[in-house]
Amino acid sequence: MATRLPPVHALSAFEAAARHSSFAVAAEELCITPSALSHRIRLLEEHLCERVFVREGRSVTLTEFGRRYLDVVRVALRTLAEFPLPNKITQNQLRVKVTVPPTFARYMFMPKLAEFTRQYPQIEIEIFLFVPLYDLSLSESDVEVRFGAGEYPNLVTKKLFVEPAFLVASPAYLKTIAPIKTPNDLRHATLLRSALEPWQPWFEVAGLDWPEPTSGLRIDDLGLLLEAVKHGHGVGLTRQHFAQDLIASGEVVRLFDTQLDAPPHAYYLVHEAQAIMRPEVQLFIDWMQTSYQQD
């Protein structure tokens, strides 16, 4: 029967935190965030069913079990580190881990990423995805792009850009319903719902005293919402960056000139506050702000 071993990354986090008696210093050494290091320690303690540290404010000290376990961990890590690997080439790779929402990644991040790699070919980018409004904790990423209200306590938050929201529908769908010539005619249409693009703010701008729709297809992914519009499921709210190609091809059309200039949700660049930011991470943050604020 296979024996379940603790994750190596949790063991290295434990050893570094024990050596420095500090999660923050250990996190800096391992090039991860303090919250990511804390997560790794919790993962190890859950695996062991034992506490390895006593946390007192910002200081940490080893428990009696932790002191005994540390000796074992150091021997194991030393054995792994010193094992000869004849084909391995040692190199110090600069790396930035970034977490982004899937629609942002597909429509806005990937088309621009080549610019960054051309400017900084020595920096490797690792991309992770998460669902907006659901996962709100920085894990092992250096930087996150979040789509939301921008209220993230204890994190450095910078708005990337402001983009209006407007209505789109497919020509095929519009042929199946009564003509939509004014916003009030939307009573004949199916309004696609999303927590990411609520209807109420747009209703107010359009002069409609309507409540937020509570029935019908709901999709909490902006790219998938646009796909639903394209395939004739109803009318949806979208942004120019996402819809411009479909509008240009005629697969969807914009309805009305009315738009919501300041939607409740926008894209924000988020990271933990650090006294010393790794140079490659700072380069990436600066590039993101410059790149998207120019649009």
C-alpha positions in Angstrom: 0.0 0.0 0.0 1.4 3.4 -1.0 2.4 5.8 1.8 1.1 9.3 1.5 4.0 11.7 1.9 3.9 15.4 2.7 4.3 17.8 -0.2 8.0 18.8 -0.8 7.1 22.5 -1.2 5.4 22.4 2.3 8.6 20.8 3.8 10.8 23.4 2.2 8.5 26.2 3.6 8.7 24.6 7.0 12.5 24.4 7.0 12.9 28.0 5.8 10.4 29.4 8.4 12.1 27.4 11.1 15.5 28.6 10.1 14.5 32.3 10.0 11.8 32.2 12.8 9.8 34.3 10.4 7.2 33.5 7.8 7.9 36.8 6.0 11.6 36.3 5.6 11.1 32.7 4.6 8.6 33.7 2.0 11.0 36.2 0.5 13.7 33.6 0.3 11.4 31.1 -1.5 10.1 33.9 -3.8 6.5 33.4 -2.7 4.0 35.5 -0.8 3.7 35.3 3.0 0.1 34.1 2.6 1.3 31.3 0.3 3.9 30.2 2.8 1.3 30.2 5.6 -0.9 28.0 3.4 2.0 25.6 2.9 2.6 25.4 6.7 -1.1 24.7 7.3 -1.1 22.0 4.6 1.9 20.3 6.4 0.2 20.6 9.8 -3.0 19.1 8.4 -1.0 16.2 6.9 0.8 15.6 10.2 -2.2 16.2 12.4 0.3 18.1 14.6 1.2 21.8 15.1 4.8 22.6 14.1 4.8 26.3 15.0 3.4 28.4 17.8 2.3 31.7 16.3 2.6 34.8 18.5 1.8 37.9 16.6 4.4 38.2 13.8 6.9 35.8 15.5 6.8 32.0 15.3 8.5 29.4 17.3 8.8 25.6 16.9 6.7 23.3 19.0 8.4 20.4 20.7 7.1 18.2 17.9 8.3 20.7 15.3 11.8 20.7 16.7 12.0 16.9 16.4 10.4 16.9 12.9 12.8 19.6 11.7 15.8 17.3 12.1 14.1 14.7 9.9 13.1 17.2 7.3 16.5 18.7 7.0 18.1 15.3 6.4 15.5 14.5 3.8 15.9 17.8 1.9 19.7 17.7 2.1 19.6 14.2 0.6 17.4 15.3 -2.3 19.5 18.5 -2.9 22.8 16.6 -2.9 21.7 13.7 -5.1 23.8 14.0 -8.4 21.8 14.9 -11.5 24.2 14.7 -14.4 21.8 16.1 -17.0 20.6 19.1 -15.0 21.8 22.5 -15.9 21.8 24.9 -13.0 20.3 28.3 -13.8 18.6 31.1 -11.9 15.3 31.6 -13.7 13.4 34.8 -13.1 9.7 33.9 -12.8 6.5 35.8 -12.2 3.3 33.9 -11.3 0.1 35.7 -12.3 -3.5 34.7 -11.8 -6.1 36.1 -14.2 -9.8 35.5 -14.9 -10.4 33.3 -18.0 -12.1 35.9 -20.2 -9.5 38.5 -19.5 -6.8 35.9 -20.2 -8.3 35.0 -23.5 -9.3 38.4 -24.9 -6.9 40.8 -23.3 -3.8 39.2 -21.7 -2.6 36.7 -24.2 -2.7 39.1 -27.2 -0.4 41.5 -25.3 1.9 39.0 -23.5 4.2 38.8 -26.5 5.1 42.4 -25.9 6.3 41.7 -22.4 8.3 38.6 -23.4 10.0 40.6 -26.2 11.0 43.3 -23.7 12.0 40.9 -20.9 13.0 37.5 -22.5 14.8 36.5 -19.3 11.6 36.5 -17.2 9.3 33.5 -17.3 5.6 33.9 -16.8 3.4 31.3 -15.2 -0.4 31.8 -15.7 -3.1 30.5 -13.4 -6.9 31.0 -13.8 -9.6 31.6 -11.3 -13.3 32.5 -11.4 -14.2 36.1 -10.6 -16.1 36.9 -7.4 -15.5 33.4 -6.0 -11.8 32.9 -5.2 -10.7 36.0 -3.4 -7.5 34.9 -1.8 -4.0 35.3 -3.1 -2.5 31.8 -3.1 0.9 31.2 -4.7 0.7 34.0 -7.2 2.8 37.1 -7.2 0.2 39.2 -9.0 -3.5 38.8 -9.7 -5.9 40.5 -12.1 -9.4 40.5 -10.5 -12.7 41.5 -11.9 -14.9 43.0 -9.2 -15.6 46.1 -7.1 -12.0 46.7 -6.2 -12.6 46.2 -2.4 -9.7 44.0 -1.3 -8.6 44.8 2.2 -4.9 44.6 3.1 -3.9 44.2 -0.6 -2.4 46.8 -3.0 -5.1 47.4 -5.6 -4.7 49.3 -8.8 -7.5 49.7 -11.4 -6.2 48.8 -14.8 -8.8 50.7 -16.9 -12.4 51.8 -17.1 -14.5 50.3 -19.9 -18.2 51.1 -20.6 -20.8 48.3 -20.7 -23.4 48.1 -23.5 -26.0 45.7 -25.0 -25.5 43.2 -27.7 -27.6 40.5 -29.4 -27.2 38.2 -32.4 -29.1 39.2 -35.6 -30.6 35.7 -35.7 -32.1 36.2 -32.2 -33.5 39.6 -33.1 -35.5 38.1 -35.9 -37.3 35.9 -33.5 -38.7 38.6 -31.2 -40.7 41.9 -31.6 -38.6 44.8 -32.9 -36.3 46.4 -30.3 -36.2 50.1 -31.1 -36.0 51.6 -27.6 -34.7 50.3 -24.3 -38.3 49.8 -23.2 -38.8 47.2 -26.0 -36.4 45.0 -24.0 -39.5 43.7 -22.2 -39.9 41.4 -25.3 -36.4 40.0 -25.0 -34.7 37.4 -22.8 -32.1 39.2 -20.7 -29.0 37.0 -20.0 -28.0 37.4 -16.3 -24.5 37.5 -14.7 -23.3 38.5 -11.3 -20.4 40.1 -13.2 -22.6 42.4 -15.3 -25.7 43.3 -13.3 -28.5 44.9 -15.3 -29.7 47.4 -12.7 -27.1 50.1 -13.3 -27.7 50.0 -17.0 -31.5 50.2 -16.5 -31.0 53.4 -14.5 -28.9 55.0 -17.3 -31.5 54.0 -19.8 -34.3 55.5 -17.8 -35.9 52.2 -17.0 -37.4 51.7 -13.5 -36.9 47.9 -13.7 -35.7 45.5 -11.0 -32.8 43.2 -11.5 -33.9 40.1 -13.5 -34.3 37.0 -11.3 -35.0 34.3 -13.9 -33.5 33.1 -17.1 -30.1 31.8 -18.1 -27.3 33.0 -15.7 -23.6 32.8 -16.7 -20.8 33.9 -14.4 -18.1 34.1 -17.1 -18.0 37.1 -19.4 -16.6 35.1 -22.3 -19.3 32.4 -22.0 -21.9 35.1 -21.7 -20.9 36.6 -25.0 -21.0 33.1 -26.5 -24.6 32.7 -25.3 -25.4 36.0 -27.0 -23.7 34.9 -30.2 -25.7 31.6 -30.3 -29.1 33.4 -29.8 -29.9 32.8 -26.2 -30.9 36.4 -25.6 -29.5 40.0 -25.0 -26.5 40.5 -22.8 -24.2 43.2 -21.4 -20.6 43.2 -22.6 -17.5 45.3 -23.1 -15.7 46.6 -26.2 -12.5 44.5 -25.7 -14.6 41.3 -25.7 -17.2 42.0 -28.3 -15.2 44.0 -30.9 -14.3 41.0 -33.2 -17.9 39.6 -33.1 -19.3 43.0 -33.8 -16.9 43.5 -36.7 -17.8 40.1 -38.2 -21.5 40.8 -37.8 -22.1 37.8 -35.5 -23.5 40.2 -32.8 -24.8 43.7 -33.0 -24.8 46.5 -30.5 -28.2 47.7 -29.3 -28.6 51.5 -28.7 -26.0 54.1 -28.0 -26.9 54.0 -24.3 -24.0 52.6 -22.3 -22.9 52.4 -18.7 -19.7 54.5 -18.5 -18.7 53.3 -15.0 -19.9 49.8 -14.4 -19.8 48.5 -10.9 -17.1 45.9 -11.8 -13.8 46.5 -13.4 -10.4 44.9 -13.8 -7.9 45.5 -11.0 -4.2 44.5 -10.5 -3.8 43.1 -7.0 -0.8 42.0 -5.0 0.3 41.9 -1.4 2.1 44.9 0.2 5.8 44.1 0.4 8.6 46.3 1.6 10.9 44.8 -1.0 9.3 43.7 -4.3 11.3 41.2 -6.5 12.6 43.2 -9.5 11.0 40.9 -12.1 7.6 41.2 -10.3 7.9 45.0 -10.2 8.8 45.1 -13.9 5.7 43.0 -14.7 3.4 45.3 -12.6 4.8 48.4 -14.3 4.3 46.8 -17.7 0.7 45.8 -17.0 -0.2 49.3 -15.8 1.4 51.0 -18.8 0.1 48.5 -21.3 -3.5 48.6 -20.3 -3.8 52.3 -19.4 -2.7 53.1 -23.0 -5.7 51.4 -24.5 
